[in-house]
Amino acid sequence: MNFRNNLDSAAMRRFGIKVKFDYLDANQAWEMFVTTLDELCIKGTSPEQMARLKSALSNLCNLAPGDFNAAKQCLELMNERDMAAGLLKTLQSESRLKPDGGRQAMGFAKFQGMR
């Protein structure tokens, strides 16, 4: 949740650095997806299926690294037959849980450096 709106300008001036954490872009999300598949030791997914998964993943515009960690933990507990599709399904569930639907960035403010 973005708490910047809860702080007045006097409080904001006390922070030397203000950092904005955006959601992952499509390329970053795909890299995390492939890395998570490797970490789960998921091999043998066909190129056609990978293309479908990449296309579906690109529709999720509000993913963060923590979503991949949560999905990985979930899949490690479940007995999923198609782990690659299960990873996408779990990430879609994580995305739907967010109130902003991917329309709002996370974090504080744009990086402004130290003064």
N, CA, C and O atoms as a Tinker XYZ file with bonds, in Angstrom:
   460  protein
     1  N      0.845000   -1.178000    0.000000    73     2
     2  CA     0.000000    0.000000    0.000000    64     1     3
     3  C      0.889000    1.239000    0.000000    63     2     4     5
     4  O      1.961000    1.243000    0.606000    81     3
     5  N      0.460000    2.239000   -0.650000    73     3     6
     6  CA     1.232000    3.470000   -0.763000    64     5     7
     7  C      0.881000    4.378000    0.416000    63     6     8     9
     8  O     -0.246000    4.863000    0.517000    81     7
     9  N      1.848000    4.606000    1.302000    73     7    10
    10  CA     1.604000    5.425000    2.487000    64     9    11
    11  C      2.038000    6.871000    2.306000    63    10    12    13
    12  O      1.932000    7.669000    3.237000    81    11
    13  N      2.522000    7.216000    1.128000    73    11    14
    14  CA     2.984000    8.585000    0.900000    64    13    15
    15  C      1.874000    9.594000    1.155000    63    14    16    17
    16  O      2.124000   10.670000    1.699000    81    15
    17  N      0.667000    9.259000    0.769000    73    15    18
    18  CA    -0.465000   10.176000    0.953000    64    17    19
    19  C     -0.802000   10.401000    2.417000    63    18    20    21
    20  O     -1.502000   11.356000    2.754000    81    19
    21  N     -0.311000    9.529000    3.290000    73    19    22
    22  CA    -0.584000    9.665000    4.722000    64    21    23
    23  C      0.417000   10.582000    5.422000    63    22    24    25
    24  O      0.238000   10.912000    6.595000    81    23
    25  N      1.457000   10.991000    4.720000    73    23    26
    26  CA     2.499000   11.828000    5.314000    64    25    27
    27  C      2.367000   13.266000    4.820000    63    26    28    29
    28  O      2.136000   13.511000    3.636000    81    27
    29  N      2.518000   14.202000    5.740000    73    27    30
    30  CA     2.472000   15.602000    5.307000    64    29    31
    31  C      3.836000   16.014000    4.758000    63    30    32    33
    32  O      4.804000   15.263000    4.873000    81    31
    33  N      3.913000   17.195000    4.168000    73    31    34
    34  CA     5.147000   17.628000    3.512000    64    33    35
    35  C      6.304000   17.765000    4.504000    63    34    36    37
    36  O      7.454000   17.524000    4.137000    81    35
    37  N      6.024000   18.142000    5.740000    73    35    38
    38  CA     7.088000   18.254000    6.747000    64    37    39
    39  C      7.703000   16.878000    7.023000    63    38    40    41
    40  O      8.922000   16.755000    7.142000    81    39
    41  N      6.880000   15.872000    7.120000    73    39    42
    42  CA     7.390000   14.518000    7.348000    64    41    43
    43  C      8.159000   14.029000    6.117000    63    42    44    45
    44  O      9.203000   13.391000    6.258000    81    43
    45  N      7.660000   14.317000    4.925000    73    43    46
    46  CA     8.332000   13.887000    3.703000    64    45    47
    47  C      9.718000   14.499000    3.569000    63    46    48    49
    48  O     10.626000   13.859000    3.038000    81    47
    49  N      9.895000   15.729000    4.042000    73    47    50
    50  CA    11.204000   16.387000    3.947000    64    49    51
    51  C     12.255000   15.686000    4.801000    63    50    52    53
    52  O     13.449000   15.870000    4.566000    81    51
    53  N     11.851000   14.901000    5.769000    73    51    54
    54  CA    12.784000   14.217000    6.650000    64    53    55
    55  C     13.380000   12.954000    6.026000    63    54    56    57
    56  O     14.315000   12.367000    6.570000    81    55
    57  N     12.843000   12.551000    4.900000    73    55    58
    58  CA    13.386000   11.400000    4.183000    64    57    59
    59  C     14.409000   11.910000    3.183000    63    58    60    61
    60  O     14.076000   12.700000    2.300000    81    59
    61  N     15.666000   11.459000    3.318000    73    59    62
    62  CA    16.721000   11.892000    2.404000    64    61    63
    63  C     16.550000   11.301000    1.017000    63    62    64    65
    64  O     16.898000   11.928000    0.017000    81    63
    65  N     16.018000   10.105000    0.963000    73    63    66
    66  CA    15.804000    9.429000   -0.313000    64    65    67
    67  C     14.357000    8.964000   -0.361000    63    66    68    69
    68  O     13.839000    8.393000    0.599000    81    67
    69  N     13.729000    9.214000   -1.475000    73    67    70
    70  CA    12.367000    8.747000   -1.716000    64    69    71
    71  C     12.413000    7.835000   -2.934000    63    70    72    73
    72  O     12.858000    8.253000   -4.003000    81    71
    73  N     11.963000    6.608000   -2.786000    73    71    74
    74  CA    12.064000    5.619000   -3.849000    64    73    75
    75  C     10.674000    5.140000   -4.241000    63    74    76    77
    76  O      9.816000    4.888000   -3.395000    81    75
    77  N     10.484000    5.026000   -5.517000    73    75    78
    78  CA     9.225000    4.494000   -6.043000    64    77    79
    79  C      9.485000    3.083000   -6.571000    63    78    80    81
    80  O     10.377000    2.888000   -7.397000    81    79
    81  N      8.723000    2.111000   -6.107000    73    79    82
    82  CA     8.819000    0.740000   -6.575000    64    81    83
    83  C      7.632000    0.463000   -7.479000    63    82    84    85
    84  O      6.495000    0.371000   -7.015000    81    83
    85  N      7.898000    0.334000   -8.757000    73    83    86
    86  CA     6.847000    0.003000   -9.715000    64    85    87
    87  C      6.681000   -1.508000   -9.800000    63    86    88    89
    88  O      7.507000   -2.278000   -9.309000    81    87
    89  N      5.601000   -1.900000  -10.430000    73    87    90
    90  CA     5.416000   -3.315000  -10.733000    64    89    91
    91  C      6.404000   -3.714000  -11.817000    63    90    92    93
    92  O      6.984000   -2.861000  -12.489000    81    91
    93  N      6.587000   -4.998000  -11.979000    73    91    94
    94  CA     7.469000   -5.514000  -13.019000    64    93    95
    95  C      6.882000   -5.214000  -14.393000    63    94    96    97
    96  O      5.666000   -5.273000  -14.580000    81    95
    97  N      7.745000   -4.894000  -15.353000    73    95    98
    98  CA     7.248000   -4.761000  -16.723000    64    97    99
    99  C      7.151000   -6.169000  -17.314000    63    98   100   101
   100  O      7.538000   -7.140000  -16.664000    81    99
   101  N      6.645000   -6.282000  -18.525000    73    99   102
   102  CA     6.401000   -7.594000  -19.127000    64   101   103
   103  C      7.683000   -8.418000  -19.251000    63   102   104   105
   104  O      7.665000   -9.623000  -18.999000    81   103
   105  N      8.791000   -7.786000  -19.636000    73   103   106
   106  CA    10.059000   -8.515000  -19.768000    64   105   107
   107  C     10.577000   -8.989000  -18.423000    63   106   108   109
   108  O     11.051000  -10.119000  -18.304000    81   107
   109  N     10.494000   -8.141000  -17.409000    73   107   110
   110  CA    10.949000   -8.531000  -16.078000    64   109   111
   111  C     10.091000   -9.667000  -15.523000    63   110   112   113
   112  O     10.608000  -10.600000  -14.908000    81   111
   113  N      8.787000   -9.583000  -15.741000    73   111   114
   114  CA     7.887000  -10.637000  -15.257000    64   113   115
   115  C      8.203000  -11.963000  -15.945000    63   114   116   117
   116  O      8.202000  -13.014000  -15.304000    81   115
   117  N      8.474000  -11.913000  -17.254000    73   115   118
   118  CA     8.808000  -13.149000  -17.973000    64   117   119
   119  C     10.124000  -13.736000  -17.459000    63   118   120   121
   120  O     10.228000  -14.949000  -17.279000    81   119
   121  N     11.121000  -12.895000  -17.222000    73   119   122
   122  CA    12.395000  -13.380000  -16.681000    64   121   123
   123  C     12.179000  -14.039000  -15.323000    63   122   124   125
   124  O     12.762000  -15.087000  -15.044000    81   123
   125  N     11.350000  -13.438000  -14.480000    73   123   126
   126  CA    11.070000  -14.034000  -13.162000    64   125   127
   127  C     10.289000  -15.332000  -13.317000    63   126   128   129
   128  O     10.494000  -16.273000  -12.551000    81   127
   129  N      9.396000  -15.391000  -14.301000    73   127   130
   130  CA     8.620000  -16.603000  -14.562000    64   129   131
   131  C      9.558000  -17.751000  -14.926000    63   130   132   133
   132  O      9.470000  -18.836000  -14.352000    81   131
   133  N     10.455000  -17.509000  -15.881000    73   131   134
   134  CA    11.398000  -18.539000  -16.327000    64   133   135
   135  C     12.327000  -18.949000  -15.180000    63   134   136   137
   136  O     12.613000  -20.133000  -15.001000    81   135
   137  N     12.792000  -17.973000  -14.412000    73   135   138
   138  CA    13.662000  -18.277000  -13.267000    64   137   139
   139  C     12.921000  -19.127000  -12.241000    63   138   140   141
   140  O     13.487000  -20.069000  -11.687000    81   139
   141  N     11.663000  -18.797000  -11.991000    73   139   142
   142  CA    10.867000  -19.566000  -11.025000    64   141   143
   143  C     10.656000  -20.993000  -11.526000    63   142   144   145
   144  O     10.716000  -21.938000  -10.739000    81   143
   145  N     10.410000  -21.159000  -12.829000    73   143   146
   146  CA    10.294000  -22.515000  -13.385000    64   145   147
   147  C     11.583000  -23.297000  -13.142000    63   146   148   149
   148  O     11.545000  -24.463000  -12.750000    81   147
   149  N     12.727000  -22.643000  -13.378000    73   147   150
   150  CA    14.023000  -23.303000  -13.135000    64   149   151
   151  C     14.182000  -23.679000  -11.662000    63   150   152   153
   152  O     14.637000  -24.778000  -11.343000    81   151
   153  N     13.805000  -22.759000  -10.760000    73   151   154
   154  CA    13.926000  -23.031000   -9.328000    64   153   155
   155  C     13.040000  -24.189000   -8.886000    63   154   156   157
   156  O     13.373000  -24.922000   -7.954000    81   155
   157  N     11.904000  -24.344000   -9.570000    73   155   158
   158  CA    10.996000  -25.452000   -9.270000    64   157   159
   159  C     11.368000  -26.726000  -10.026000    63   158   160   161
   160  O     10.685000  -27.745000   -9.927000    81   159
   161  N     12.478000  -26.646000  -10.793000    73   159   162
   162  CA    12.964000  -27.786000  -11.586000    64   161   163
   163  C     11.920000  -28.252000  -12.599000    63   162   164   165
   164  O     11.737000  -29.451000  -12.808000    81   163
   165  N     11.248000  -27.306000  -13.216000    73   163   166
   166  CA    10.238000  -27.625000  -14.223000    64   165   167
   167  C     10.916000  -27.598000  -15.589000    63   166   168   169
   168  O     11.376000  -26.552000  -16.047000    81   167
   169  N     10.969000  -28.743000  -16.218000    73   167   170
   170  CA    11.605000  -28.886000  -17.523000    64   169   171
   171  C     10.613000  -29.512000  -18.497000    63   170   172   173
   172  O      9.598000  -30.078000  -18.092000    81   171
   173  N     10.919000  -29.402000  -19.773000    73   171   174
   174  CA    10.130000  -30.094000  -20.785000    64   173   175
   175  C      8.890000  -29.370000  -21.251000    63   174   176   177
   176  O      8.049000  -29.969000  -21.922000    81   175
   177  N      8.749000  -28.108000  -20.921000    73   175   178
   178  CA     7.601000  -27.344000  -21.413000    64   177   179
   179  C      7.859000  -27.004000  -22.880000    63   178   180   181
   180  O      8.922000  -26.487000  -23.225000    81   179
   181  N      6.892000  -27.292000  -23.733000    73   179   182
   182  CA     7.084000  -27.096000  -25.175000    64   181   183
   183  C      7.199000  -25.610000  -25.510000    63   182   184   185
   184  O      6.680000  -24.765000  -24.781000    81   183
   185  N      7.874000  -25.294000  -26.605000    73   183   186
   186  CA     7.966000  -23.892000  -27.036000    64   185   187
   187  C      6.596000  -23.261000  -27.282000    63   186   188   189
   188  O      6.394000  -22.078000  -27.008000    81   187
   189  N      5.666000  -24.048000  -27.793000    73   187   190
   190  CA     4.314000  -23.529000  -28.040000    64   189   191
   191  C      3.630000  -23.162000  -26.727000    63   190   192   193
   192  O      2.988000  -22.117000  -26.628000    81   191
   193  N      3.771000  -24.025000  -25.717000    73   191   194
   194  CA     3.169000  -23.729000  -24.420000    64   193   195
   195  C      3.850000  -22.525000  -23.781000    63   194   196   197
   196  O      3.181000  -21.683000  -23.182000    81   195
   197  N      5.163000  -22.435000  -23.901000    73   195   198
   198  CA     5.882000  -21.286000  -23.345000    64   197   199
   199  C      5.403000  -19.990000  -23.999000    63   198   200   201
   200  O      5.266000  -18.974000  -23.318000    81   199
   201  N      5.149000  -20.011000  -25.296000    73   199   202
   202  CA     4.648000  -18.819000  -25.998000    64   201   203
   203  C      3.271000  -18.430000  -25.472000    63   202   204   205
   204  O      2.989000  -17.247000  -25.282000    81   203
   205  N      2.408000  -19.428000  -25.235000    73   203   206
   206  CA     1.073000  -19.136000  -24.678000    64   205   207
   207  C      1.183000  -18.579000  -23.263000    63   206   208   209
   208  O      0.473000  -17.640000  -22.903000    81   207
   209  N      2.072000  -19.161000  -22.466000    73   207   210
   210  CA     2.265000  -18.687000  -21.093000    64   209   211
   211  C      2.792000  -17.252000  -21.087000    63   210   212   213
   212  O      2.345000  -16.426000  -20.291000    81   211
   213  N      3.738000  -16.960000  -21.975000    73   211   214
   214  CA     4.308000  -15.609000  -22.050000    64   213   215
   215  C      3.243000  -14.600000  -22.441000    63   214   216   217
   216  O      3.188000  -13.501000  -21.889000    81   215
   217  N      2.405000  -14.968000  -23.384000    73   215   218
   218  CA     1.326000  -14.070000  -23.815000    64   217   219
   219  C      0.346000  -13.805000  -22.671000    63   218   220   221
   220  O     -0.046000  -12.662000  -22.440000    81   219
   221  N     -0.044000  -14.852000  -21.965000    73   219   222
   222  CA    -0.981000  -14.700000  -20.850000    64   221   223
   223  C     -0.349000  -13.891000  -19.714000    63   222   224   225
   224  O     -1.015000  -13.062000  -19.093000    81   223
   225  N      0.936000  -14.134000  -19.445000    73   223   226
   226  CA     1.624000  -13.414000  -18.384000    64   225   227
   227  C      1.715000  -11.926000  -18.699000    63   226   228   229
   228  O      1.651000  -11.097000  -17.791000    81   227
   229  N      1.863000  -11.582000  -19.959000    73   227   230
   230  CA     1.992000  -10.167000  -20.344000    64   229   231
   231  C      0.715000   -9.374000  -20.053000    63   230   232   233
   232  O      0.745000   -8.143000  -20.025000    81   231
   233  N     -0.397000  -10.064000  -19.837000    73   231   234
   234  CA    -1.655000   -9.392000  -19.489000    64   233   235
   235  C     -1.732000   -9.014000  -18.011000    63   234   236   237
   236  O     -2.630000   -8.274000  -17.608000    81   235
   237  N     -0.806000   -9.511000  -17.208000    73   235   238
   238  CA    -0.792000   -9.216000  -15.779000    64   237   239
   239  C      0.163000   -8.054000  -15.546000    63   238   240   241
   240  O      1.380000   -8.236000  -15.566000    81   239
   241  N     -0.373000   -6.878000  -15.329000    73   239   242
   242  CA     0.478000   -5.683000  -15.250000    64   241   243
   243  C      0.732000   -5.229000  -13.813000    63   242   244   245
   244  O      1.257000   -4.135000  -13.602000    81   243
   245  N      0.375000   -6.039000  -12.829000    73   243   246
   246  CA     0.572000   -5.619000  -11.441000    64   245   247
   247  C      1.314000   -6.671000  -10.618000    63   246   248   249
   248  O      0.995000   -6.895000   -9.450000    81   247
   249  N      2.300000   -7.309000  -11.235000    73   247   250
   250  CA     3.073000   -8.316000  -10.525000    64   249   251
   251  C      4.335000   -7.716000   -9.932000    63   250   252   253
   252  O      4.962000   -6.831000  -10.515000    81   251
   253  N      4.687000   -8.214000   -8.768000    73   251   254
   254  CA     5.900000   -7.817000   -8.065000    64   253   255
   255  C      6.687000   -9.091000   -7.736000    63   254   256   257
   256  O      6.123000  -10.184000   -7.779000    81   255
   257  N      7.966000   -8.968000   -7.411000    73   255   258
   258  CA     8.754000  -10.164000   -7.083000    64   257   259
   259  C      8.125000  -11.020000   -5.985000    63   258   260   261
   260  O      8.214000  -12.247000   -6.036000    81   259
   261  N      7.506000  -10.404000   -5.015000    73   259   262
   262  CA     6.874000  -11.166000   -3.940000    64   261   263
   263  C      5.764000  -12.083000   -4.421000    63   262   264   265
   264  O      5.509000  -13.123000   -3.813000    81   263
   265  N      5.098000  -11.704000   -5.515000    73   263   266
   266  CA     4.048000  -12.561000   -6.075000    64   265   267
   267  C      4.634000  -13.873000   -6.588000    63   266   268   269
   268  O      4.022000  -14.931000   -6.443000    81   267
   269  N      5.818000  -13.800000   -7.185000    73   267   270
   270  CA     6.472000  -15.010000   -7.674000    64   269   271
   271  C      6.900000  -15.896000   -6.512000    63   270   272   273
   272  O      6.813000  -17.121000   -6.601000    81   271
   273  N      7.358000  -15.293000   -5.432000    73   271   274
   274  CA     7.737000  -16.062000   -4.255000    64   273   275
   275  C      6.515000  -16.758000   -3.657000    63   274   276   277
   276  O      6.582000  -17.934000   -3.299000    81   275
   277  N      5.413000  -16.042000   -3.550000    73   275   278
   278  CA     4.186000  -16.634000   -3.006000    64   277   279
   279  C      3.693000  -17.767000   -3.904000    63   278   280   281
   280  O      3.273000  -18.814000   -3.412000    81   279
   281  N      3.745000  -17.558000   -5.221000    73   279   282
   282  CA     3.305000  -18.589000   -6.168000    64   281   283
   283  C      4.201000  -19.819000   -6.070000    63   282   284   285
   284  O      3.720000  -20.951000   -6.103000    81   283
   285  N      5.493000  -19.589000   -5.951000    73   283   286
   286  CA     6.443000  -20.703000   -5.830000    64   285   287
   287  C      6.151000  -21.521000   -4.578000    63   286   288   289
   288  O      6.117000  -22.751000   -4.632000    81   287
   289  N      5.942000  -20.850000   -3.458000    73   287   290
   290  CA     5.635000  -21.555000   -2.210000    64   289   291
   291  C      4.343000  -22.353000   -2.343000    63   290   292   293
   292  O      4.252000  -23.483000   -1.864000    81   291
   293  N      3.349000  -21.761000   -2.993000    73   291   294
   294  CA     2.064000  -22.436000   -3.192000    64   293   295
   295  C      2.251000  -23.700000   -4.030000    63   294   296   297
   296  O      1.731000  -24.760000   -3.681000    81   295
   297  N      2.985000  -23.591000   -5.124000    73   295   298
   298  CA     3.186000  -24.741000   -6.003000    64   297   299
   299  C      4.006000  -25.834000   -5.344000    63   298   300   301
   300  O      3.812000  -27.013000   -5.640000    81   299
   301  N      4.915000  -25.466000   -4.459000    73   299   302
   302  CA     5.705000  -26.474000   -3.759000    64   301   303
   303  C      4.826000  -27.306000   -2.832000    63   302   304   305
   304  O      5.158000  -28.450000   -2.520000    81   303
   305  N      3.716000  -26.742000   -2.394000    73   303   306
   306  CA     2.800000  -27.465000   -1.499000    64   305   307
   307  C      1.734000  -28.259000   -2.247000    63   306   308   309
   308  O      1.187000  -29.226000   -1.716000    81   307
   309  N      1.442000  -27.850000   -3.476000    73   307   310
   310  CA     0.368000  -28.471000   -4.239000    64   309   311
   311  C      0.899000  -29.611000   -5.105000    63   310   312   313
   312  O      2.086000  -29.672000   -5.427000    81   311
   313  N     -0.006000  -30.503000   -5.467000    73   311   314
   314  CA     0.333000  -31.581000   -6.392000    64   313   315
   315  C     -0.247000  -31.218000   -7.761000    63   314   316   317
   316  O     -1.265000  -31.768000   -8.183000    81   315
   317  N      0.403000  -30.303000   -8.429000    73   315   318
   318  CA    -0.057000  -29.777000   -9.717000    64   317   319
   319  C      0.572000  -30.607000  -10.827000    63   318   320   321
   320  O      1.780000  -30.844000  -10.824000    81   319
   321  N     -0.250000  -31.049000  -11.777000    73   319   322
   322  CA     0.279000  -31.859000  -12.885000    64   321   323
   323  C      1.091000  -31.022000  -13.857000    63   322   324   325
   324  O      2.190000  -31.415000  -14.251000    81   323
   325  N      0.563000  -29.883000  -14.241000    73   323   326
   326  CA     1.268000  -28.995000  -15.168000    64   325   327
   327  C      1.759000  -27.792000  -14.380000    63   326   328   329
   328  O      1.042000  -26.804000  -14.216000    81   327
   329  N      2.986000  -27.889000  -13.897000    73   327   330
   330  CA     3.519000  -26.853000  -13.013000    64   329   331
   331  C      3.656000  -25.507000  -13.710000    63   330   332   333
   332  O      3.450000  -24.475000  -13.071000    81   331
   333  N      3.994000  -25.478000  -14.984000    73   331   334
   334  CA     4.141000  -24.206000  -15.698000    64   333   335
   335  C      2.797000  -23.489000  -15.768000    63   334   336   337
   336  O      2.713000  -22.292000  -15.492000    81   335
   337  N      1.749000  -24.220000  -16.136000    73   335   338
   338  CA     0.411000  -23.622000  -16.170000    64   337   339
   339  C     -0.060000  -23.292000  -14.759000    63   338   340   341
   340  O     -0.761000  -22.301000  -14.553000    81   339
   341  N      0.321000  -24.113000  -13.793000    73   339   342
   342  CA    -0.031000  -23.856000  -12.398000    64   341   343
   343  C      0.608000  -22.579000  -11.886000    63   342   344   345
   344  O     -0.005000  -21.838000  -11.117000    81   343
   345  N      1.841000  -22.319000  -12.310000    73   343   346
   346  CA     2.514000  -21.080000  -11.913000    64   345   347
   347  C      1.761000  -19.871000  -12.461000    63   346   348   349
   348  O      1.532000  -18.898000  -11.742000    81   347
   349  N      1.380000  -19.935000  -13.732000    73   347   350
   350  CA     0.614000  -18.833000  -14.316000    64   349   351
   351  C     -0.719000  -18.650000  -13.587000    63   350   352   353
   352  O     -1.106000  -17.526000  -13.268000    81   351
   353  N     -1.401000  -19.731000  -13.334000    73   351   354
   354  CA    -2.697000  -19.674000  -12.643000    64   353   355
   355  C     -2.557000  -19.051000  -11.255000    63   354   356   357
   356  O     -3.390000  -18.244000  -10.842000    81   355
   357  N     -1.514000  -19.425000  -10.550000    73   355   358
   358  CA    -1.282000  -18.885000   -9.214000    64   357   359
   359  C     -0.937000  -17.400000   -9.281000    63   358   360   361
   360  O     -1.387000  -16.626000   -8.437000    81   359
   361  N     -0.146000  -16.992000  -10.271000    73   359   362
   362  CA     0.165000  -15.567000  -10.443000    64   361   363
   363  C     -1.080000  -14.768000  -10.812000    63   362   364   365
   364  O     -1.238000  -13.630000  -10.370000    81   363
   365  N     -1.955000  -15.346000  -11.609000    73   363   366
   366  CA    -3.216000  -14.674000  -11.934000    64   365   367
   367  C     -4.052000  -14.469000  -10.678000    63   366   368   369
   368  O     -4.693000  -13.429000  -10.520000    81   367
   369  N     -4.050000  -15.445000   -9.794000    73   367   370
   370  CA    -4.777000  -15.311000   -8.524000    64   369   371
   371  C     -4.169000  -14.218000   -7.659000    63   370   372   373
   372  O     -4.892000  -13.422000   -7.060000    81   371
   373  N     -2.832000  -14.177000   -7.591000    73   371   374
   374  CA    -2.157000  -13.131000   -6.819000    64   373   375
   375  C     -2.498000  -11.749000   -7.385000    63   374   376   377
   376  O     -2.735000  -10.806000   -6.631000    81   375
   377  N     -2.521000  -11.639000   -8.703000    73   375   378
   378  CA    -2.828000  -10.367000   -9.357000    64   377   379
   379  C     -4.246000   -9.899000   -9.022000    63   378   380   381
   380  O     -4.476000   -8.719000   -8.757000    81   379
   381  N     -5.191000  -10.842000   -9.037000    73   379   382
   382  CA    -6.595000  -10.485000   -8.749000    64   381   383
   383  C     -6.796000  -10.037000   -7.304000    63   382   384   385
   384  O     -7.739000   -9.299000   -7.018000    81   383
   385  N     -5.935000  -10.464000   -6.397000    73   383   386
   386  CA    -6.067000  -10.090000   -4.987000    64   385   387
   387  C     -5.749000   -8.620000   -4.727000    63   386   388   389
   388  O     -6.113000   -8.075000   -3.685000    81   387
   389  N     -5.068000   -7.985000   -5.678000    73   387   390
   390  CA    -4.642000   -6.597000   -5.484000    64   389   391
   391  C     -5.780000   -5.643000   -5.807000    63   390   392   393
   392  O     -6.453000   -5.794000   -6.827000    81   391
   393  N     -5.997000   -4.662000   -4.941000    73   391   394
   394  CA    -7.132000   -3.754000   -5.137000    64   393   395
   395  C     -6.970000   -2.818000   -6.324000    63   394   396   397
   396  O     -7.969000   -2.312000   -6.836000    81   395
   397  N     -5.751000   -2.570000   -6.779000    73   395   398
   398  CA    -5.551000   -1.586000   -7.829000    64   397   399
   399  C     -5.664000   -2.156000   -9.241000    63   398   400   401
   400  O     -5.730000   -1.393000  -10.204000    81   399
   401  N     -5.687000   -3.431000   -9.376000    73   399   402
   402  CA    -5.795000   -4.023000  -10.698000    64   401   403
   403  C     -4.658000   -3.642000  -11.625000    63   402   404   405
   404  O     -4.812000   -3.724000  -12.844000    81   403
   405  N     -3.527000   -3.229000  -11.088000    73   403   406
   406  CA    -2.372000   -2.881000  -11.893000    64   405   407
   407  C     -2.368000   -1.469000  -12.411000    63   406   408   409
   408  O     -1.491000   -1.109000  -13.197000    81   407
   409  N     -3.315000   -0.657000  -12.001000    73   407   410
   410  CA    -3.405000    0.705000  -12.513000    64   409   411
   411  C     -2.600000    1.698000  -11.702000    63   410   412   413
   412  O     -2.412000    2.833000  -12.141000    81   411
   413  N     -2.121000    1.311000  -10.540000    73   411   414
   414  CA    -1.409000    2.235000   -9.658000    64   413   415
   415  C     -0.070000    1.633000   -9.267000    63   414   416   417
   416  O      0.013000    0.444000   -8.960000    81   415
   417  N      0.957000    2.431000   -9.275000    73   415   418
   418  CA     2.282000    1.956000   -8.888000    64   417   419
   419  C      2.388000    1.854000   -7.382000    63   418   420   421
   420  O      1.652000    2.512000   -6.647000    81   419
   421  N      3.323000    1.011000   -6.927000    73   419   422
   422  CA     3.568000    0.859000   -5.507000    64   421   423
   423  C      4.648000    1.839000   -5.076000    63   422   424   425
   424  O      5.350000    2.403000   -5.915000    81   423
   425  N      4.779000    2.040000   -3.802000    73   423   426
   426  CA     5.936000    2.724000   -3.267000    64   425   427
   427  C      5.732000    4.164000   -2.893000    63   426   428   429
   428  O      4.604000    4.630000   -2.737000    81   427
   429  N      6.818000    4.856000   -2.750000    73   427   430
   430  CA     6.825000    6.224000   -2.233000    64   429   431
   431  C      6.671000    7.242000   -3.332000    63   430   432   433
   432  O      5.554000    7.632000   -3.674000    81   431
   433  N      7.750000    7.662000   -3.870000    73   431   434
   434  CA     7.770000    8.718000   -4.898000    64   433   435
   435  C      8.939000    8.454000   -5.812000    63   434   436   437
   436  O      9.738000    7.552000   -5.560000    81   435
   437  N      9.046000    9.208000   -6.841000    73   435   438
   438  CA    10.153000    9.081000   -7.776000    64   437   439
   439  C     11.476000    9.314000   -7.044000    63   438   440   441
   440  O     11.555000   10.147000   -6.140000    81   439
   441  N     12.500000    8.581000   -7.437000    73   439   442
   442  CA    13.806000    8.736000   -6.820000    64   441   443
   443  C     14.255000   10.196000   -6.975000    63   442   444   445
   444  O     14.284000   10.739000   -8.079000    81   443
   445  N     14.599000   10.806000   -5.855000    73   443   446
   446  CA    14.988000   12.205000   -5.891000    64   445   447
   447  C     16.409000   12.411000   -5.395000    63   446   448   449
   448  O     16.904000   13.538000   -5.432000    81   447
   449  N     17.071000   11.388000   -4.943000    73   447   450
   450  CA    18.436000   11.519000   -4.471000    64   449   451
   451  C     18.523000   12.222000   -3.132000    63   450   452   453
   452  O     17.511000   12.611000   -2.549000    81   451
   453  N     19.714000   12.375000   -2.665000    73   451   454
   454  CA    19.923000   13.016000   -1.365000    64   453   455
   455  C     20.141000   14.505000   -1.562000    63   454   456   457
   456  O     20.685000   14.942000   -2.575000    81   455
   457  N     19.716000   15.257000   -0.597000    73   455   458
   458  CA    19.882000   16.718000   -0.663000    64   457   459
   459  C     20.969000   17.170000    0.253000    63   458   460
   460  O     21.252000   18.365000    0.333000    81   459
